[in-house]
Amino acid sequence: MIIEQLVGNVHELPAEQYAGRHHEKVVLPSSALVKRIQRVTSDHDRELGIRLAPGPDLRDGDILYLTDTEMITVSVLPTDVLVIAPRSILEMGQVAHALGNRHLQAQFFGEESEYAAQVMVVQYDHTVADFLEHHLTPYNRQERVMPVPFRHAEHTH
Protein backbone atom coordinates (compact mmCIF):
# COMPACT_ATOMS: atom_id res chain seq x y z
CA MET A 1 0.00 0.00 0.00
CA ILE A 2 1.35 3.44 -0.97
CA ILE A 3 0.24 6.48 1.05
CA GLU A 4 0.33 9.67 -1.05
CA GLN A 5 -1.69 12.02 1.16
CA LEU A 6 -2.75 12.34 4.76
CA VAL A 7 -6.39 11.96 5.82
CA GLY A 8 -6.17 14.23 8.86
CA ASN A 9 -4.91 14.10 12.43
CA VAL A 10 -6.60 12.28 15.33
CA HIS A 11 -5.67 15.12 17.69
CA GLU A 12 -7.81 17.51 15.64
CA LEU A 13 -10.90 15.30 15.24
CA PRO A 14 -13.62 14.36 17.72
CA ALA A 15 -12.95 10.84 19.05
CA GLU A 16 -16.33 9.60 17.80
CA GLN A 17 -15.18 10.13 14.19
CA TYR A 18 -12.72 7.26 14.46
CA ALA A 19 -14.04 5.26 17.43
CA GLY A 20 -14.60 1.52 16.95
CA ARG A 21 -12.14 1.12 14.09
CA HIS A 22 -9.23 -1.33 14.14
CA HIS A 23 -6.31 0.99 14.91
CA GLU A 24 -2.75 0.35 13.77
CA LYS A 25 0.19 2.66 14.42
CA VAL A 26 3.36 3.39 12.51
CA VAL A 27 5.90 4.28 15.20
CA LEU A 28 8.55 6.73 13.99
CA PRO A 29 11.45 8.61 15.54
CA SER A 30 11.22 12.38 15.21
CA SER A 31 14.00 12.38 12.60
CA ALA A 32 11.81 10.33 10.19
CA LEU A 33 9.01 12.93 10.21
CA VAL A 34 10.85 15.10 7.66
CA LYS A 35 11.24 12.30 5.09
CA ARG A 36 8.82 12.60 2.16
CA ILE A 37 9.48 9.06 0.88
CA GLN A 38 9.97 6.08 3.16
CA ARG A 39 9.00 2.48 3.78
CA VAL A 40 7.44 1.77 7.18
CA THR A 41 5.80 -1.11 9.06
CA SER A 42 2.79 -0.79 11.36
CA ASP A 43 2.63 -2.31 14.82
CA HIS A 44 0.54 -5.08 13.19
CA ASP A 45 3.31 -5.85 10.63
CA ARG A 46 1.58 -4.19 7.68
CA GLU A 47 4.13 -2.70 5.28
CA LEU A 48 3.41 0.73 3.85
CA GLY A 49 5.16 3.04 1.47
CA ILE A 50 4.87 6.74 2.17
CA ARG A 51 5.30 9.07 -0.82
CA LEU A 52 4.08 12.54 0.11
CA ALA A 53 4.18 15.67 -2.01
CA PRO A 54 6.20 18.58 -0.63
CA GLY A 55 4.35 20.12 2.29
CA PRO A 56 4.23 20.03 6.05
CA ASP A 57 6.22 17.39 7.93
CA LEU A 58 4.49 14.37 9.44
CA ARG A 59 3.18 14.85 12.99
CA ASP A 60 2.13 12.63 15.86
CA GLY A 61 -1.47 11.50 15.22
CA ASP A 62 -1.45 11.96 11.43
CA ILE A 63 -3.89 9.55 9.78
CA LEU A 64 -2.21 7.65 6.95
CA TYR A 65 -5.13 5.36 6.08
CA LEU A 66 -8.81 5.37 7.02
CA THR A 67 -11.78 3.19 6.11
CA ASP A 68 -15.08 2.46 7.85
CA THR A 69 -13.42 -0.39 9.77
CA GLU A 70 -9.73 0.49 10.19
CA MET A 71 -7.20 3.27 10.47
CA ILE A 72 -3.43 3.66 10.50
CA THR A 73 -1.83 6.60 12.29
CA VAL A 74 1.63 7.98 12.98
CA SER A 75 2.90 7.64 16.55
CA VAL A 76 6.09 9.59 17.28
CA LEU A 77 8.69 8.29 19.71
CA PRO A 78 9.74 10.68 22.46
CA THR A 79 12.93 12.68 21.89
CA ASP A 80 15.63 13.12 24.53
CA VAL A 81 15.62 16.90 25.12
CA LEU A 82 16.89 19.61 27.40
CA VAL A 83 14.18 22.00 28.61
CA ILE A 84 15.97 25.26 29.38
CA ALA A 85 14.28 27.90 31.57
CA PRO A 86 16.51 30.99 31.79
CA ARG A 87 15.67 33.42 34.61
CA SER A 88 16.19 36.62 32.60
CA ILE A 89 16.43 37.99 29.07
CA LEU A 90 20.19 38.40 29.61
CA GLU A 91 20.58 34.74 30.56
CA MET A 92 18.38 33.74 27.59
CA GLY A 93 20.54 35.79 25.22
CA GLN A 94 23.73 34.19 26.51
CA VAL A 95 22.32 30.69 26.16
CA ALA A 96 20.85 31.38 22.70
CA HIS A 97 24.15 32.86 21.51
CA ALA A 98 26.16 29.88 22.78
CA LEU A 99 23.75 27.35 21.24
CA GLY A 100 23.57 29.32 17.99
CA ASN A 101 27.33 28.99 17.66
CA ARG A 102 26.84 25.21 17.81
CA HIS A 103 24.18 25.39 15.06
CA LEU A 104 21.76 23.56 17.37
CA GLN A 105 18.10 23.98 16.53
CA ALA A 106 15.85 25.16 19.34
CA GLN A 107 12.08 25.30 19.83
CA PHE A 108 10.48 27.95 22.03
CA PHE A 109 7.36 27.65 24.18
CA GLY A 110 5.38 30.13 26.25
CA GLU A 111 3.53 29.99 29.53
CA GLU A 112 0.36 28.80 27.76
CA SER A 113 2.16 25.66 26.53
CA GLU A 114 2.30 22.26 28.21
CA TYR A 115 5.53 23.45 29.89
CA ALA A 116 3.60 26.24 31.70
CA ALA A 117 6.68 28.46 31.43
CA GLN A 118 8.76 30.33 28.88
CA VAL A 119 11.32 27.72 27.84
CA MET A 120 13.70 26.80 25.07
CA VAL A 121 13.90 23.10 24.13
CA VAL A 122 16.86 21.51 22.33
CA GLN A 123 17.85 17.93 21.59
CA TYR A 124 19.97 16.47 24.37
CA ASP A 125 23.68 17.05 23.98
CA HIS A 126 26.11 16.44 26.84
CA THR A 127 28.19 19.50 25.94
CA VAL A 128 25.09 21.71 26.14
CA ALA A 129 24.17 20.20 29.52
CA ASP A 130 27.73 20.88 30.71
CA PHE A 131 27.49 24.49 29.47
CA LEU A 132 24.16 25.00 31.28
CA GLU A 133 25.52 23.52 34.50
CA HIS A 134 28.69 25.60 34.29
CA HIS A 135 26.63 28.78 33.82
CA LEU A 136 24.05 27.75 36.48
CA THR A 137 21.19 28.04 33.98
CA PRO A 138 18.06 26.16 35.08
CA TYR A 139 17.24 23.19 32.85
CA ASN A 140 16.07 19.60 33.02
CA ARG A 141 16.36 16.60 30.77
CA GLN A 142 13.10 15.03 29.55
CA GLU A 143 11.71 12.56 27.02
CA ARG A 144 9.14 14.49 24.93
CA VAL A 145 7.11 13.96 21.80
CA MET A 146 7.94 17.20 20.04
CA PRO A 147 5.25 18.96 17.98
CA VAL A 148 7.81 19.77 15.27
CA PRO A 149 10.80 17.61 14.37
CA PHE A 150 14.27 19.02 14.92
CA ARG A 151 16.03 19.64 11.62
CA HIS A 152 19.74 19.88 10.98
CA ALA A 153 20.59 23.58 10.81
CA GLU A 154 22.23 24.32 7.49
CA HIS A 155 24.67 27.19 7.21
CA THR A 156 27.63 28.55 5.31
CA HIS A 157 30.47 30.86 6.30
N, C-alpha and C positions, 0 to 999 in steps of 0.2 A: 504494500500500500504506500503510495506517495502522497504526502501532505503538501499542498501548494498554497494554502491560505488558512488562517486561523478562523475559528468559529466565534470566538469571544473569550471571556475570562470568567471563571467561576466566582471570583471575588467581586465581580460587578453585576452579577445576576442574582435574582431571588432564588433561594435554595429549592423552591418547589419547581423551578424550570428544569432542573436536572435530577430531581429526587427519583429514586427507584430504578435508576439505570445501573447496569453493570459498569463499574468504574475502574479503569486501568490508569496507571500513572507511568510517565516516562520521567525517570529521576535523572537530573542533569546537574553538573557543577556549574557555578556561576559563569565560568569561562566559556562554556559551550553555548550560552545564551546569545552570543554575538555571531555565531556561525549561521549563515544563510542556508548552507547545504550540509546535511549530515545524515548518517544512518544511526538509528537508535533502537532500543528494545524496551518494551513496556515491562512492568513488574509481573505480567502474565506471559512473558516470553513471546510477545507479538513483535515482529520486526517491522519497522517503519522507516521510510525515507522522508526526510524533510527537505523541501526545495522551495524556499520562500523568496518572493520578489524583494528587492530592496525596500526597507521600511524599518519600523521600530524593532528593537531586539525582542526576543522571547522574554516572557515574564512568568513568575510563579503563578499557577492557576490558568494559564492559557489553554484553551480547548483546541486540541488538534483534530479531533474526530468526534462526531455526535450523530447518533441515530435515535430512534424512539426507544431503543432498548439498551444502548451502550454509549460510553464516552471514554475518550482518552485525553488526559490533561498532562501538563508539564508540572513537575514538582521539583523545586530547586533545593539543592543541598545547602546547608548553612556554610557561610564563609567565616574563616578565622579573621577577626578584625580587632582593631584598637579603636575604642570609643574615647575620643579626646575632648575634655571639657575645660578649656582654658578659663581662668578667673577674670581676665580683662582683655580689652582689645589689644593692648600691648603684647600680652602673652600670646594671644591668637596670631598676631602678626609675626612674632618670632617663630612660632611653630610652623605657620604656613610658609614662611620664607625658607626655613630649613628643609621642610618636606618638598617644597617646589624645586629646590636644588637637587633633590634626589629623583625628580620626575615621577613622583608617586601620586597617583590619582586619589583625590579625596571626595567624599560626599558630605554635604552639610545638611543639618536638620535643626529645626526650631523647637521652641517649647511646646508647640501643638502636636509634635510628632510623638511616636511611641517611646522616644527617649525622654520626653518631658523636660528637655533642657536644650540649650543651644550647644550643639556638639559637632565635631568633625570626625568622620569615620574613614579609616584607611585600612587596607589589607594588612594583616599582621606582618611585621618585619622586626626581627630582634634588634637591629640597629636603631630603628625608630623608638622601640620600647626603651632601649638604653638612653637615647637622647632625652626622652620625656622624663625618665627617672633622674637623670643627671640635672635637668633643669627644673625638677620638682613640679612638673605640669601634671595636673590630675588626669588620669586615664584609667581605663580598665579593658581587659581582653575579654571578648565575647565571641560566641558562635551565632551568627545572624544570617537570615535569608535577606539579602539586600534587594531593594526594589529595582535597582539598576545595576547591571554588571559592571565591575571595574574593567576598564580598558587600558591597554598599554599606552602610556602617554608618548606620542611621537613628537620629535623635536629635531631641530638642526641648529648648528652654531655657525 
